[in-house]
């Protein structure tokens, strides 16, 4: 690979990894490490003014015919002489393309970056006379470059304009160390490249290697345009002649027409757009101010034209629709990178041997407000890991806490409401059954008409109207007493059924709430894994671009990226499903998904972690006693068992009633009073023999079945079988309650310690991944090692993300099996709960003495 290749360091984030001379170790071109802040090789001579000048020694050695002798003397000077650190100053000359309304990186930013990363003893200055502009002219740019390269007061030249960087890159000889800081696409612009460096003496550049053709392909895949207009600065069109060739290639690749439109001002970018344009690609238009760029974006949006920025996120924030560079600190990182490259040149490195790759985050950025204006909705797979800017707020969304969710489930859950109404119905049935034991009074009125030939004063007149009252008093009716008793048992069973539904609803709501938080946490981890994979993909792409790795590494990361995004989509789907389930339990009526907050989840954790609670769990003996306490609570207060017990009580009375039906009669006292208040027609006249118009009757009626065709025997047999069935059901219910409680309690001792253990594992895996990732960027480890480290980190992060909520779900299950959520809903009930547990321990000979 050579010296330059061995020294290549591709960093995914200069702000995190590049520390300059403040404690940072650098390796010279000969592989010798040294501390730059303490001592650096002396590649400079002192100019007449007393300030150091980098190119002076080099120029003298090249001009002298005593090159061998001078070289030896120069080497001796470099190895022995040390200028005082306070005297070290590197003067930088900068060149911009023209008076820019916006600057990607300024001279002031370069000085600030150098001040931040350099230690004491080294100062970077950009004197005003060395800040030149090309006035948007090729000839003026070339003249400015000649001036900077020939100025003895300039130590290093930095081109800050895209055109200036292109022009300097195509000069074969440079007398001074020169850095091209603004590069569109080094492959498209045919910049020199050799083993990750420029390979050209005194020249280096900084590039993200975000290829134009890749951006256009992404734009075409998302939008599917047919007529693309590229807004490009006229100077760039004049200097970078390869742009037109690339446009022709992209036309063939996309099947769309591509027009390069020179754009020097806002009018050029709007009024001169071809009428058939259906998409706009915005190259760097540095002559446009921020207001002009925002106006351009607005006008394109009003014309329903999707737009794409080559520069990235900063222009999407101004209103451009899309970009594929989401780096929020690109300018600051670029300034630091240039300052660090200058530092290496000062230390003696040839710019030809400085790595040129400057990877940035290649993530899709979408301005959601612009998308809404033009009527564009990105696909799910594009939004999976895209940065969504200016997203509309969701007015219907609300964040609810755990206690709010539990309260909502109690008052609004339809299933729970139905169970409560069932208990109310059973109470009504008690009153119905009791009415059969109370006196009854019935009034009746009748009118009778018969033919005249059958009418008689002694029997019945032709037309008769009569009213009467009948009273009944059950003296003894076993079936009625049994019905009343059974109805009371059934009402109690319905009440226990409603309590069971309440406990189940609270458990399901808490579990669903924690499950949604767990799904959100998993989704966050999956999203971070996509970010890590994207960074590694960008690193692999940059390494391939500079010839440091093969295509296979890049394709492997493409596959990893697809898999990571698929996992993220699945995690997002799981989160949506969890939100739907929670919404069902709390009867959430909004069309938007419910939003949960972690507020309140610390309370159960603090309660479990309290010294008093931990006393129940800290030894096997205490844990066994606590487990038995929970089991006793599960059995004694189980609504399932209480319900079956009530059903058994009612069925036992049914058996008794069926047995008594054979020999105990029903006794009823009956009384009737009637009055014939109207007689007319034939036979209506009264005689001495005509019955009185008022009559009454009182009697006692006893009824006992003599023969029922075997119904009584069958009824008794049925009742007994139903009673045995309920007895068997109770045994099964007891086993189920016991097994559920033991199963939950078996998970609890491991799920709580897993929280701390998973955090420890995640921290270690995260640190290991960071080290392996850094080693991969330097070519020390293989892609297999990095994937393994990333998978291990992902697994540990997923475990950590789930551990807390898995325990909280187990905690909710524990409250359910103990048949009370009071300790969660009402903190004031915890002290009585502690007292009950302590009393249990005392009763079993193991008192808990401290809190």
C-alpha positions in Angstrom: 0.0 0.0 0.0 3.0 2.3 0.6 3.7 5.0 3.2 0.7 7.1 2.2 -1.7 4.2 2.2 -0.5 3.0 5.6 -1.0 6.4 7.1 -4.5 6.9 5.7 -7.0 7.7 8.3 -10.6 8.1 7.2 -12.6 9.6 10.0 -16.3 9.6 10.1 -16.5 12.6 12.5 -13.6 15.0 12.8 -15.2 16.8 15.6 -15.1 13.6 17.6 -11.8 12.0 16.6 -9.5 14.8 15.3 -8.0 16.6 18.3 -5.1 18.4 16.7 -2.0 19.0 18.8 -3.8 19.1 22.1 -2.8 15.7 23.3 -3.2 14.2 19.9 -0.5 11.9 18.6 0.6 12.1 14.9 2.8 9.9 12.9 5.3 11.5 10.5 5.9 10.4 6.9 8.5 8.0 8.1 6.1 6.4 10.6 7.8 8.1 13.7 5.3 9.2 16.3 5.8 12.4 18.3 3.9 14.9 20.3 3.3 17.9 18.1 2.5 20.2 21.1 5.9 19.6 22.6 8.1 19.5 19.6 7.8 19.3 15.8 10.3 18.9 13.0 11.5 22.2 11.7 10.6 22.5 8.0 10.7 26.3 8.0 13.3 29.0 7.8 13.0 32.4 9.4 12.0 35.2 7.0 13.6 38.6 7.2 10.7 39.8 9.3 11.4 37.1 11.8 8.3 35.1 11.1 8.7 31.5 9.8 8.0 30.8 6.2 7.3 27.2 5.1 8.3 27.3 1.5 11.6 29.3 1.9 13.9 26.4 2.6 12.3 24.3 -0.1 12.8 27.1 -2.7 16.4 27.7 -1.7 17.3 24.0 -2.0 15.6 23.7 -5.3 17.4 26.8 -6.7 20.9 25.9 -5.5 23.3 23.7 -7.4 24.6 22.5 -4.1 21.6 20.4 -3.6 23.3 17.4 -1.9 25.2 19.5 0.5 22.3 21.8 1.2 20.0 18.8 1.7 22.4 17.4 4.4 22.6 20.7 6.1 18.9 21.2 5.9 18.3 17.7 7.4 20.7 18.6 10.2 18.8 21.8 10.9 15.5 19.9 10.9 16.7 17.4 13.4 18.5 19.7 15.7 17.0 23.3 15.6 14.0 24.2 17.5 12.3 27.6 17.1 10.6 28.8 20.3 7.0 27.7 20.3 5.8 31.2 20.9 7.4 32.2 17.5 5.5 29.6 15.4 3.1 31.2 13.0 1.7 29.8 9.8 0.3 32.4 7.3 -2.4 31.1 5.0 -3.5 32.7 1.8 -7.1 32.0 0.8 -9.0 32.4 -2.4 -12.7 32.5 -3.0 -14.4 32.4 -6.4 -16.1 35.8 -6.0 -17.9 38.0 -3.6 -20.2 35.4 -2.2 -23.5 36.0 -0.5 -23.0 32.7 1.3 -19.7 31.1 2.3 -19.2 27.4 2.8 -16.0 28.1 4.9 -14.6 31.5 5.6 -11.1 32.7 6.5 -12.4 33.6 10.0 -13.8 30.1 10.4 -10.4 28.7 9.4 -8.7 30.8 12.1 -11.2 29.8 14.7 -10.9 26.1 13.9 -7.1 26.3 14.1 -7.3 28.1 17.5 -9.6 25.4 18.7 -7.4 22.4 17.7 -3.8 23.8 17.9 -1.9 23.9 21.1 0.2 26.6 22.4 3.1 27.5 20.1 1.4 27.3 16.8 -0.9 30.1 15.3 -2.7 30.2 12.0 -3.4 33.6 10.6 -5.1 34.7 7.3 -3.9 38.3 6.9 -6.3 40.6 5.0 -3.9 41.1 2.1 -3.8 37.3 1.6 -7.6 37.0 1.3 -8.2 37.2 -2.4 -11.2 36.8 -4.6 -11.5 35.7 -8.3 -14.5 38.0 -9.0 -16.3 35.1 -10.7 -13.7 35.2 -13.5 -11.4 32.4 -14.7 -8.6 34.8 -15.6 -8.9 36.6 -12.3 -8.8 33.3 -10.4 -5.7 32.1 -12.2 -4.0 35.5 -11.5 -4.9 35.3 -7.8 -3.6 31.7 -7.7 -0.3 32.8 -9.3 0.0 35.7 -6.8 -0.6 33.5 -3.7 1.8 30.8 -5.0 4.5 33.4 -5.6 4.0 35.4 -2.4 6.9 34.7 0.0 4.8 35.8 2.9 2.3 33.0 2.2 3.1 29.6 3.8 0.1 27.6 2.7 -2.6 28.3 0.1 -6.2 27.2 0.6 -8.8 27.6 -2.1 -12.3 28.1 -0.6 -14.2 28.3 -3.9 -15.4 25.5 -6.0 -13.9 26.9 -9.2 -10.7 27.9 -7.6 -10.3 24.4 -6.2 -10.9 22.9 -9.6 -8.3 25.1 -11.3 -5.6 24.5 -8.7 -6.3 20.7 -8.9 -5.4 20.7 -12.5 -2.0 22.5 -12.1 0.8 20.0 -12.5 3.3 22.0 -10.4 2.7 24.0 -7.2 5.5 25.9 -5.5 3.6 26.0 -2.2 1.6 23.5 -0.1 -2.0 24.0 -1.4 -5.3 22.6 -0.1 -8.5 22.6 -2.2 -11.2 22.9 0.5 -14.3 23.1 -1.8 -14.7 20.1 -4.1 -17.9 19.1 -5.9 -17.1 15.6 -7.0 -13.4 14.7 -7.3 -14.1 11.8 -9.6 -16.2 13.9 -11.9 -13.7 16.7 -11.8 -10.8 14.3 -12.4 -8.8 15.3 -9.4 -5.5 13.5 -8.9 -5.9 10.4 -6.7 -3.4 7.8 -5.5 -3.8 5.3 -2.6 -6.2 7.6 -0.8 -4.1 10.8 -1.3 -3.6 13.2 -4.2 -0.1 11.8 -4.9 0.8 15.2 -6.3 3.6 17.2 -4.6 2.4 20.1 -2.5 -1.3 19.4 -3.2 -4.1 17.9 -1.2 -7.9 18.3 -1.1 -10.8 17.5 1.1 -13.8 15.6 -0.3 -16.8 13.8 1.0 -16.9 11.7 -2.2 -20.7 12.2 -2.4 -20.9 11.6 -6.2 -23.2 13.7 -8.3 -24.4 10.7 -10.2 -25.4 9.0 -7.0 -27.4 12.0 -5.9 -29.2 12.3 -9.3 -29.9 8.5 -9.2 -31.4 8.9 -5.7 -33.4 11.9 -6.8 -34.7 10.0 -9.8 -35.6 7.0 -7.7 -37.6 9.0 -5.2 -39.3 11.5 -7.6 -39.3 9.7 -11.0 -38.7 12.9 -13.0 -38.7 13.0 -16.8 -37.3 16.5 -17.4 -34.6 17.6 -14.9 -33.2 21.1 -14.8 -29.8 21.6 -13.1 -29.3 25.1 -11.7 -25.5 25.6 -11.8 -23.3 28.7 -11.4 -22.0 30.0 -14.8 -18.4 29.9 -13.6 -18.7 26.2 -12.7 -20.0 25.5 -16.1 -17.1 27.3 -17.6 -14.5 25.7 -15.4 -15.8 22.1 -14.9 -16.4 21.1 -18.5 -17.0 17.5 -17.3 -20.5 18.6 -16.1 -22.0 18.5 -19.6 -20.5 15.1 -20.2 -21.9 13.8 -17.0 -25.3 15.2 -17.8 -25.2 13.3 -21.1 -24.3 10.1 -19.2 -27.0 10.6 -16.7 -29.6 11.1 -19.4 -28.8 7.7 -20.8 -28.9 6.2 -17.3 -32.2 7.7 -16.1 -34.0 8.1 -19.5 -34.8 11.7 -18.6 -33.8 14.8 -20.3 -31.3 16.9 -18.3 -30.7 20.6 -18.9 -27.9 22.6 -17.4 -29.2 26.1 -16.7 -26.6 28.8 -15.8 -27.9 30.6 -12.7 -26.1 33.7 -11.4 -29.1 35.2 -9.7 -32.6 34.5 -8.5 -34.2 35.4 -11.8 -32.1 33.0 -13.7 -33.3 30.2 -11.4 -37.0 30.9 -11.7 -37.9 32.9 -14.8 -35.7 30.9 -17.2 -36.8 27.4 -16.2 -37.8 25.3 -19.2 -41.6 24.9 -19.3 -41.4 21.1 -19.3 -39.3 21.0 -16.1 -40.7 18.5 -13.5 -37.7 18.5 -11.1 -34.8 20.8 -10.2 -31.3 19.8 -9.1 -29.6 22.7 -7.3 -25.8 22.9 -7.5 -23.9 25.3 -5.2 -25.1 28.8 -6.0 -22.9 30.8 -3.7 -23.9 34.1 -5.4 -27.4 33.7 -4.0 -28.0 35.1 -0.5 -29.8 33.0 2.1 -32.9 35.1 1.4 -32.6 34.5 -2.3 -32.1 30.8 -1.8 -35.2 30.7 0.4 -37.2 32.6 -2.2 -36.0 30.2 -4.9 -37.1 27.2 -2.8 -40.5 28.8 -2.1 -41.1 29.6 -5.8 -40.1 26.1 -6.9 -42.5 24.7 -4.3 -45.3 26.9 -5.4 -44.8 25.6 -8.9 -45.0 22.1 -7.5 -41.5 21.3 -8.6 -39.5 18.9 -6.4 -35.9 20.1 -5.7 -32.7 18.5 -4.6 -29.6 20.2 -3.1 -26.1 19.1 -3.9 -24.7 20.9 -0.8 -27.0 19.1 1.7 -29.0 19.7 4.8 -28.2 23.5 5.1 -30.1 24.2 1.9 -33.0 21.8 2.8 -33.4 23.9 6.0 -33.9 26.8 3.6 -36.8 25.1 1.8 -35.2 22.8 -0.8 -37.1 19.4 -0.8 -34.4 16.8 -0.6 -30.7 16.2 0.0 -28.5 13.2 0.9 -26.1 14.9 3.2 -27.4 15.4 6.7 -24.2 16.5 8.4 -25.3 19.4 10.7 -21.7 20.5 11.4 -20.2 20.1 8.0 -18.7 23.6 7.8 -17.1 23.4 11.3 -15.7 19.9 10.6 -14.4 21.0 7.2 -12.6 24.0 8.8 -11.1 21.7 11.5 -9.9 19.2 8.8 -8.2 22.0 6.8 -6.6 23.3 9.9 -5.3 19.9 10.8 -4.0 19.3 7.3 -2.1 22.6 7.6 -0.7 21.4 10.9 0.6 18.3 9.3 2.2 20.3 6.5 3.9 22.5 9.1 5.2 19.4 10.8 6.9 18.3 7.6 4.4 16.2 5.7 4.2 16.6 2.0 0.6 17.5 1.1 0.8 14.8 -1.5 0.7 12.2 1.3 -2.3 13.6 3.2 -5.5 11.6 2.9 -8.2 13.3 1.0 -11.3 11.5 2.1 -13.7 13.4 4.4 -16.7 11.1 4.9 -20.0 12.7 6.0 -23.3 11.3 6.9 -25.1 10.3 3.7 -28.6 10.3 5.0 -31.7 11.4 3.2 -33.0 14.8 4.4 -36.6 15.8 3.6 -38.3 19.1 4.2 -41.7 17.9 5.1 -43.3 21.4 4.8 -42.0 21.7 1.2 -43.3 18.1 0.5 -46.7 19.1 1.8 -46.8 22.3 -0.4 -45.9 20.4 -3.6 -48.2 17.5 -2.7 -45.4 14.9 -2.4 -45.4 12.1 0.1 -42.2 10.0 0.4 -42.3 6.3 0.5 -42.1 4.5 3.8 -38.7 2.9 3.0 -37.4 6.4 2.3 -38.8 7.9 5.5 -37.5 5.0 7.6 -34.3 6.7 8.5 -34.6 10.0 6.8 -34.1 13.3 8.6 -37.5 15.0 8.5 -37.3 18.8 8.8 -40.2 21.2 9.3 -42.5 18.3 10.0 -46.0 19.5 10.9 -46.9 19.1 14.5 -49.7 16.7 15.3 -52.4 18.7 17.2 -54.4 15.5 18.0 -51.4 13.8 19.5 -51.1 13.8 23.3 -48.7 12.3 25.6 -50.2 10.3 28.5 -48.5 9.0 31.6 -48.9 5.5 33.0 -51.3 6.6 35.7 -53.4 8.5 33.1 -53.5 5.4 31.0 -54.6 3.2 33.9 -57.3 5.7 34.9 -58.5 5.9 31.3 -58.8 2.1 31.1 -60.9 2.0 34.3 -63.4 4.6 33.1 -63.5 4.2 29.4 -62.7 0.5 28.6 -65.8 -1.0 26.9 -65.0 -4.6 28.0 -64.7 -3.5 31.6 -67.9 -1.5 31.4 -69.7 -4.6 30.0 -68.5 -6.7 33.0 -69.7 -4.0 35.4 -73.1 -4.0 33.8 -73.2 -7.7 34.1 -72.8 -7.3 37.9 -75.6 -4.8 37.9 -77.8 -7.2 36.0 -77.1 -9.9 38.5 -78.2 -7.6 41.3 -81.4 -6.9 39.5 -82.0 -10.6 39.3 -81.8 -10.9 43.1 -84.7 -8.6 43.4 -86.6 -10.6 40.8 -86.0 -13.8 42.6 -87.0 -12.3 46.0 -90.3 -11.2 44.7 -91.4 -14.8 44.5 -91.3 -14.9 48.3 -93.4 -11.8 48.9 -97.3 -11.4 48.8 -98.8 -10.5 45.5 -102.0 -8.6 44.7 -103.7 -8.6 41.3 -106.8 -6.6 40.2 -108.9 -7.7 37.3 -112.0 -6.4 35.4 -114.1 -8.2 32.9 -117.2 -7.7 30.7 -119.2 -10.7 29.4 -122.0 -10.8 26.8 -124.0 -13.9 25.9 -127.0 -14.5 23.6 -130.4 -13.6 25.1 -131.7 -17.2 25.0 -129.1 -18.4 27.5 -129.5 -15.4 29.8 -131.0 -16.0 33.2 -131.6 -13.9 36.4 -130.3 -16.8 38.4 -127.1 -17.4 36.5 -125.8 -14.8 34.1 -127.4 -11.7 32.5 -127.0 -11.1 28.8 -124.4 -8.4 29.5 -122.4 -8.4 32.7 -119.4 -6.3 34.0 -117.4 -7.5 37.0 -114.2 -6.3 38.9 -112.2 -8.3 41.4 -109.0 -8.4 43.4 -106.9 -11.5 44.1 -104.2 -11.8 46.8 -101.6 -14.6 47.1 -99.2 -15.2 50.0 -96.5 -17.9 49.6 -96.5 -19.8 52.9 -93.6 -22.0 51.7 -92.1 -22.6 48.3 -88.7 -24.2 48.3 -88.0 -23.5 44.6 -88.6 -19.7 45.3 -86.2 -19.8 48.3 -83.7 -21.7 46.2 -84.0 -19.1 43.4 -83.4 -16.3 45.8 -80.3 -17.9 47.3 -78.9 -18.9 43.9 -79.4 -15.4 42.5 -77.4 -14.0 45.4 -74.5 -16.4 44.7 -74.7 -15.6 41.0 -74.6 -11.8 41.8 -71.5 -12.3 43.9 -69.9 -14.4 41.1 -70.7 -11.6 38.6 -69.2 -9.1 41.0 -66.0 -11.2 41.1 -66.1 -11.5 37.4 -66.2 -7.7 37.1 -63.3 -7.5 39.6 -61.4 -10.0 37.5 -62.0 -7.9 34.4 -60.8 -4.8 36.2 -57.6 -6.5 37.3 -57.0 -8.0 33.9 -57.7 -4.6 32.3 -55.2 -2.9 34.6 -52.6 -5.5 33.9 -53.2 -5.4 30.1 -53.0 -1.6 30.1 -49.8 -1.5 32.2 -48.3 -4.3 30.1 -49.3 -2.6 26.9 -48.0 0.8 28.1 -44.6 -0.8 29.0 -44.7 -2.7 25.8 -45.1 0.4 23.8 -42.2 2.1 25.6 -40.2 -1.1 25.0 -41.1 -1.0 21.3 -40.1 2.7 21.1 -36.8 1.9 22.8 -36.2 -1.0 20.4 -37.1 1.2 17.5 -34.6 3.8 18.7 -31.8 1.2 18.9 -32.7 -0.1 15.4 -32.5 3.4 14.1 -29.1 4.0 15.7 -28.0 0.7 14.1 -29.0 2.1 10.8 -27.0 5.2 11.5 -23.9 3.1 12.4 -24.4 1.0 9.3 -24.7 4.1 7.2 -21.5 5.5 8.6 -19.7 2.3 7.9 -21.2 2.3 4.4 -19.9 5.8 3.8 -16.5 4.8 5.1 -16.4 1.8 2.8 -17.5 3.9 -0.1 -14.8 6.4 0.6 -12.2 3.7 1.0 -13.2 2.2 -2.3 -13.2 5.6 -4.0 -9.6 6.2 -3.0 -8.5 2.7 -3.8 -8.0 1.4 -0.3 -10.6 -1.4 -0.4 -12.4 -3.5 -2.9 -16.0 -3.3 -4.1 -16.8 -6.3 -2.0 -16.5 -4.3 1.2 -18.9 -1.7 -0.1 -21.4 -4.3 -1.3 -21.3 -6.1 2.1 -22.3 -2.8 3.8 -25.0 -2.3 1.2 -26.5 -5.6 2.2 -26.0 -4.8 5.9 -27.8 -1.5 5.4 -30.8 -3.1 3.7 -31.1 -5.7 6.5 -30.8 -2.9 9.1 -33.5 -0.8 7.5 -35.7 -3.9 7.2 -35.3 -4.5 10.9 -36.1 -0.8 11.5 -39.3 -1.1 9.5 -40.3 -4.1 11.5 -39.5 -2.2 14.8 -41.6 0.7 13.6 -44.5 -1.6 12.7 -44.3 -3.2 16.2 -44.4 0.2 17.8 -47.5 1.1 15.8 -49.2 -2.2 16.8 -48.3 -1.6 20.4 -49.8 1.9 20.2 -53.0 0.5 18.6 -53.4 -2.1 21.4 -52.9 0.6 24.1 -55.4 2.8 22.3 -57.9 0.0 22.4 -57.5 -0.6 26.1 -58.0 3.1 27.0 -60.6 3.6 24.3 -58.5 6.2 22.5 -60.7 7.8 19.8 -58.2 9.9 17.9 -57.0 8.8 14.5 -53.4 9.6 15.4 -51.4 7.0 17.4 -51.3 7.4 21.1 -48.1 9.0 22.5 -46.7 7.7 25.8 -44.2 9.3 28.2 -41.8 7.6 30.5 -43.1 9.8 33.3 -44.0 7.7 36.3 -42.1 4.5 35.4 -39.3 5.4 37.9 -41.7 5.0 40.8 -42.0 1.2 40.6 -38.3 1.0 40.1 -37.6 3.1 43.2 -40.1 1.0 45.2 -38.5 -2.2 44.2 -35.0 -0.8 44.8 -35.9 0.5 48.3 -34.0 -1.2 51.2 -37.3 -2.4 52.7 -38.4 -4.2 49.6 -34.9 -5.5 48.8 -34.9 -7.2 52.3 -37.6 -9.5 51.0 -35.4 -10.6 48.1 -31.8 -10.5 49.2 -31.5 -14.1 50.5 -32.9 -17.4 49.3 -34.7 -17.9 52.6 -36.4 -14.4 52.4 -37.2 -14.8 48.8 -38.9 -18.2 49.5 -41.0 -16.6 52.3 -41.9 -13.6 50.1 -42.9 -16.0 47.2 -45.1 -17.9 49.6 -46.7 -14.6 50.7 -47.5 -13.7 47.1 -48.9 -17.2 46.5 -51.1 -16.9 49.6 -52.3 -13.5 48.3 -53.0 -15.1 44.9 -55.1 -17.9 46.4 -56.9 -15.9 49.1 -57.9 -12.9 47.0 -58.2 -14.5 43.6 -61.4 -13.3 41.9 -61.3 -16.4 39.7 -61.4 -18.7 42.8 -64.0 -16.5 44.6 -66.2 -16.6 41.5 -66.1 -20.4 41.3 -66.8 -20.6 45.0 -69.9 -18.5 44.6 -71.0 -20.7 41.7 -70.5 -23.8 43.8 -72.5 -22.3 46.7 -75.4 -21.6 44.3 -75.3 -25.0 42.7 -75.3 -26.7 46.1 -78.6 -24.9 46.8 -79.9 -26.1 43.5 -79.1 -29.7 44.5 -80.9 -29.2 47.8 -84.0 -27.7 46.1 -84.1 -30.6 43.6 -84.0 -33.1 46.4 -86.7 -31.4 48.4 -89.0 -31.3 45.4 -89.8 -35.0 45.9 -91.5 -34.6 49.3 -92.1 -30.9 50.3 -95.2 -29.3 48.8 -95.6 -25.7 47.9 -98.1 -23.9 50.2 -99.9 -20.8 49.0 -102.7 -18.8 50.7 -105.1 -17.3 48.2 -107.9 -14.7 48.7 -110.3 -13.3 46.1 -113.0 -10.6 46.2 -115.2 -9.8 43.2 -118.1 -7.4 42.4 -120.6 -7.5 39.6 -121.1 -3.8 39.1 -123.2 -3.9 35.9 -126.0 -6.1 34.5 -128.1 -5.4 31.4 -130.1 -7.1 28.8 -132.1 -10.3 29.1 -131.9 -11.9 32.5 -130.6 -8.7 34.1 -133.5 -8.3 36.5 -132.8 -9.4 40.1 -135.0 -11.8 42.1 -134.8 -13.2 45.5 -132.8 -16.1 44.2 -130.3 -14.0 42.3 -126.8 -14.2 43.9 -125.4 -11.1 45.6 -123.3 -8.9 43.4 -120.3 -9.2 45.7 -118.5 -12.4 46.4 -115.2 -13.5 48.0 -113.0 -16.6 48.4 -110.1 -17.5 50.9 -108.1 -20.7 50.8 -104.8 -22.4 51.2 -103.3 -24.3 48.3 -100.8 -27.1 48.7 -99.1 -28.6 45.6 -96.8 -31.6 45.3 -95.9 -33.4 42.2 -97.2 -37.0 42.1 -95.9 -38.1 38.7 -93.7 -35.9 36.5 -92.5 -38.4 33.9 -89.0 -38.6 35.5 -88.3 -34.9 35.3 -87.6 -34.6 39.0 -85.0 -37.4 39.0 -83.4 -35.9 35.9 -83.3 -32.5 37.5 -81.6 -33.8 40.6 -79.1 -35.8 38.6 -78.3 -32.7 36.4 -77.8 -30.5 39.5 -75.4 -33.0 41.1 -73.4 -33.3 37.9 -73.1 -29.6 37.6 -71.9 -29.4 41.2 -69.2 -32.0 40.5 -68.2 -30.0 37.3 -67.8 -26.9 39.4 -65.7 -28.7 41.9 -63.4 -29.9 39.1 -63.4 -26.4 37.7 -62.3 -25.0 41.1 -59.3 -27.4 41.2 -58.3 -26.4 37.7 -58.7 -22.7 38.5 -56.6 -23.2 41.7 -53.9 -24.9 39.6 -54.0 -22.1 37.0 -53.8 -19.3 39.6 -51.0 -21.1 41.4 -49.0 -21.8 38.2 -49.4 -18.2 36.9 -48.2 -16.8 40.2 -45.2 -19.2 40.3 -44.4 -18.4 36.7 -44.4 -14.6 37.3 -42.4 -15.0 40.5 -39.8 -17.2 38.7 -39.1 -14.3 36.3 -38.9 -11.5 38.8 -35.5 -12.3 40.5 -33.8 -12.4 37.1 -35.5 -9.5 35.3 -34.6 -6.9 37.9 -30.9 -7.6 38.0 -30.9 -7.8 34.2 -31.4 -4.0 34.1 -28.0 -3.2 35.6 -26.3 -6.1 33.8 -27.7 -5.1 30.4 -26.4 -1.5 31.0 -23.0 -2.8 31.8 -22.9 -5.1 28.7 -24.2 -2.3 26.5 -21.5 0.1 27.7 -18.8 -2.5 27.1 -20.1 -3.5 23.7 -20.5 0.2 22.7 -16.9 1.0 23.6 -15.7 -2.1 21.8 -17.6 -1.2 18.7 -16.2 2.4 18.7 -12.7 1.0 19.0 -13.2 -1.6 16.2 -14.9 1.0 14.0 -12.0 3.4 14.4 -9.5 0.6 13.7 -11.5 -0.3 10.6 -11.3 3.3 9.3 -7.5 3.0 9.6 -7.4 -0.4 7.9 -6.3 -2.3 11.0 -9.2 -4.8 11.2 -11.3 -6.4 8.6 -14.9 -5.8 7.7 -15.8 -9.1 9.3 -14.4 -7.9 12.7 -16.4 -4.7 12.4 -19.7 -6.4 11.5 -19.1 -8.8 14.5 -18.5 -5.9 16.8 -21.5 -4.0 15.5 -23.8 -7.1 15.9 -22.5 -7.6 19.4 -23.2 -3.9 20.2 -26.7 -4.1 18.6 -27.5 -7.2 20.6 -26.4 -5.6 23.9 -28.2 -2.3 23.1 -31.4 -4.2 22.4 -31.1 -6.1 25.7 -30.6 -2.8 27.5 -33.5 -1.2 25.7 -35.8 -4.0 26.7 -34.5 -4.9 30.2 -36.2 -2.1 32.1 -39.6 -2.5 30.5 -39.4 -6.3 30.6 -39.0 -6.0 34.4 -41.9 -3.5 34.6 -44.1 -5.9 32.7 -43.1 -8.6 35.2 -43.9 -6.2 38.0 -47.3 -5.6 36.5 -47.9 -9.3 36.3 -46.8 -9.6 39.9 -49.4 -7.1 41.0 -52.0 -9.0 39.0 -51.3 -12.3 40.6 -51.4 -10.6 44.0 -54.8 -9.3 43.0 -54.2 -5.7 43.8 -52.8 -2.7 42.0 -53.2 -0.4 44.9 -49.5 -0.1 45.7 -49.0 1.3 42.1 -52.1 3.5 42.0 -52.0 4.8 45.5 -48.6 5.2 47.3 -50.4 5.5 50.6 -51.3 1.8 50.5 -47.6 0.7 50.5 -47.1 1.0 54.2 -50.1 -1.3 55.0 -48.7 -3.6 52.4 -45.3 -3.6 54.1 -47.0 -4.3 57.4 -48.8 -7.3 55.9 -45.6 -8.7 54.5 -43.7 -8.1 57.7 -46.4 -9.9 59.7 -46.1 -12.8 57.3 -42.4 -13.0 57.9 -42.9 -12.8 61.7 -45.5 -15.5 61.6 -43.0 -17.8 59.8 -40.2 -17.1 62.2 -38.1 -14.7 60.1 -38.9 -11.1 61.1 -37.7 -8.2 59.0 -36.1 -6.0 61.5 -34.9 -3.0 59.4 -36.4 -0.9 56.8 
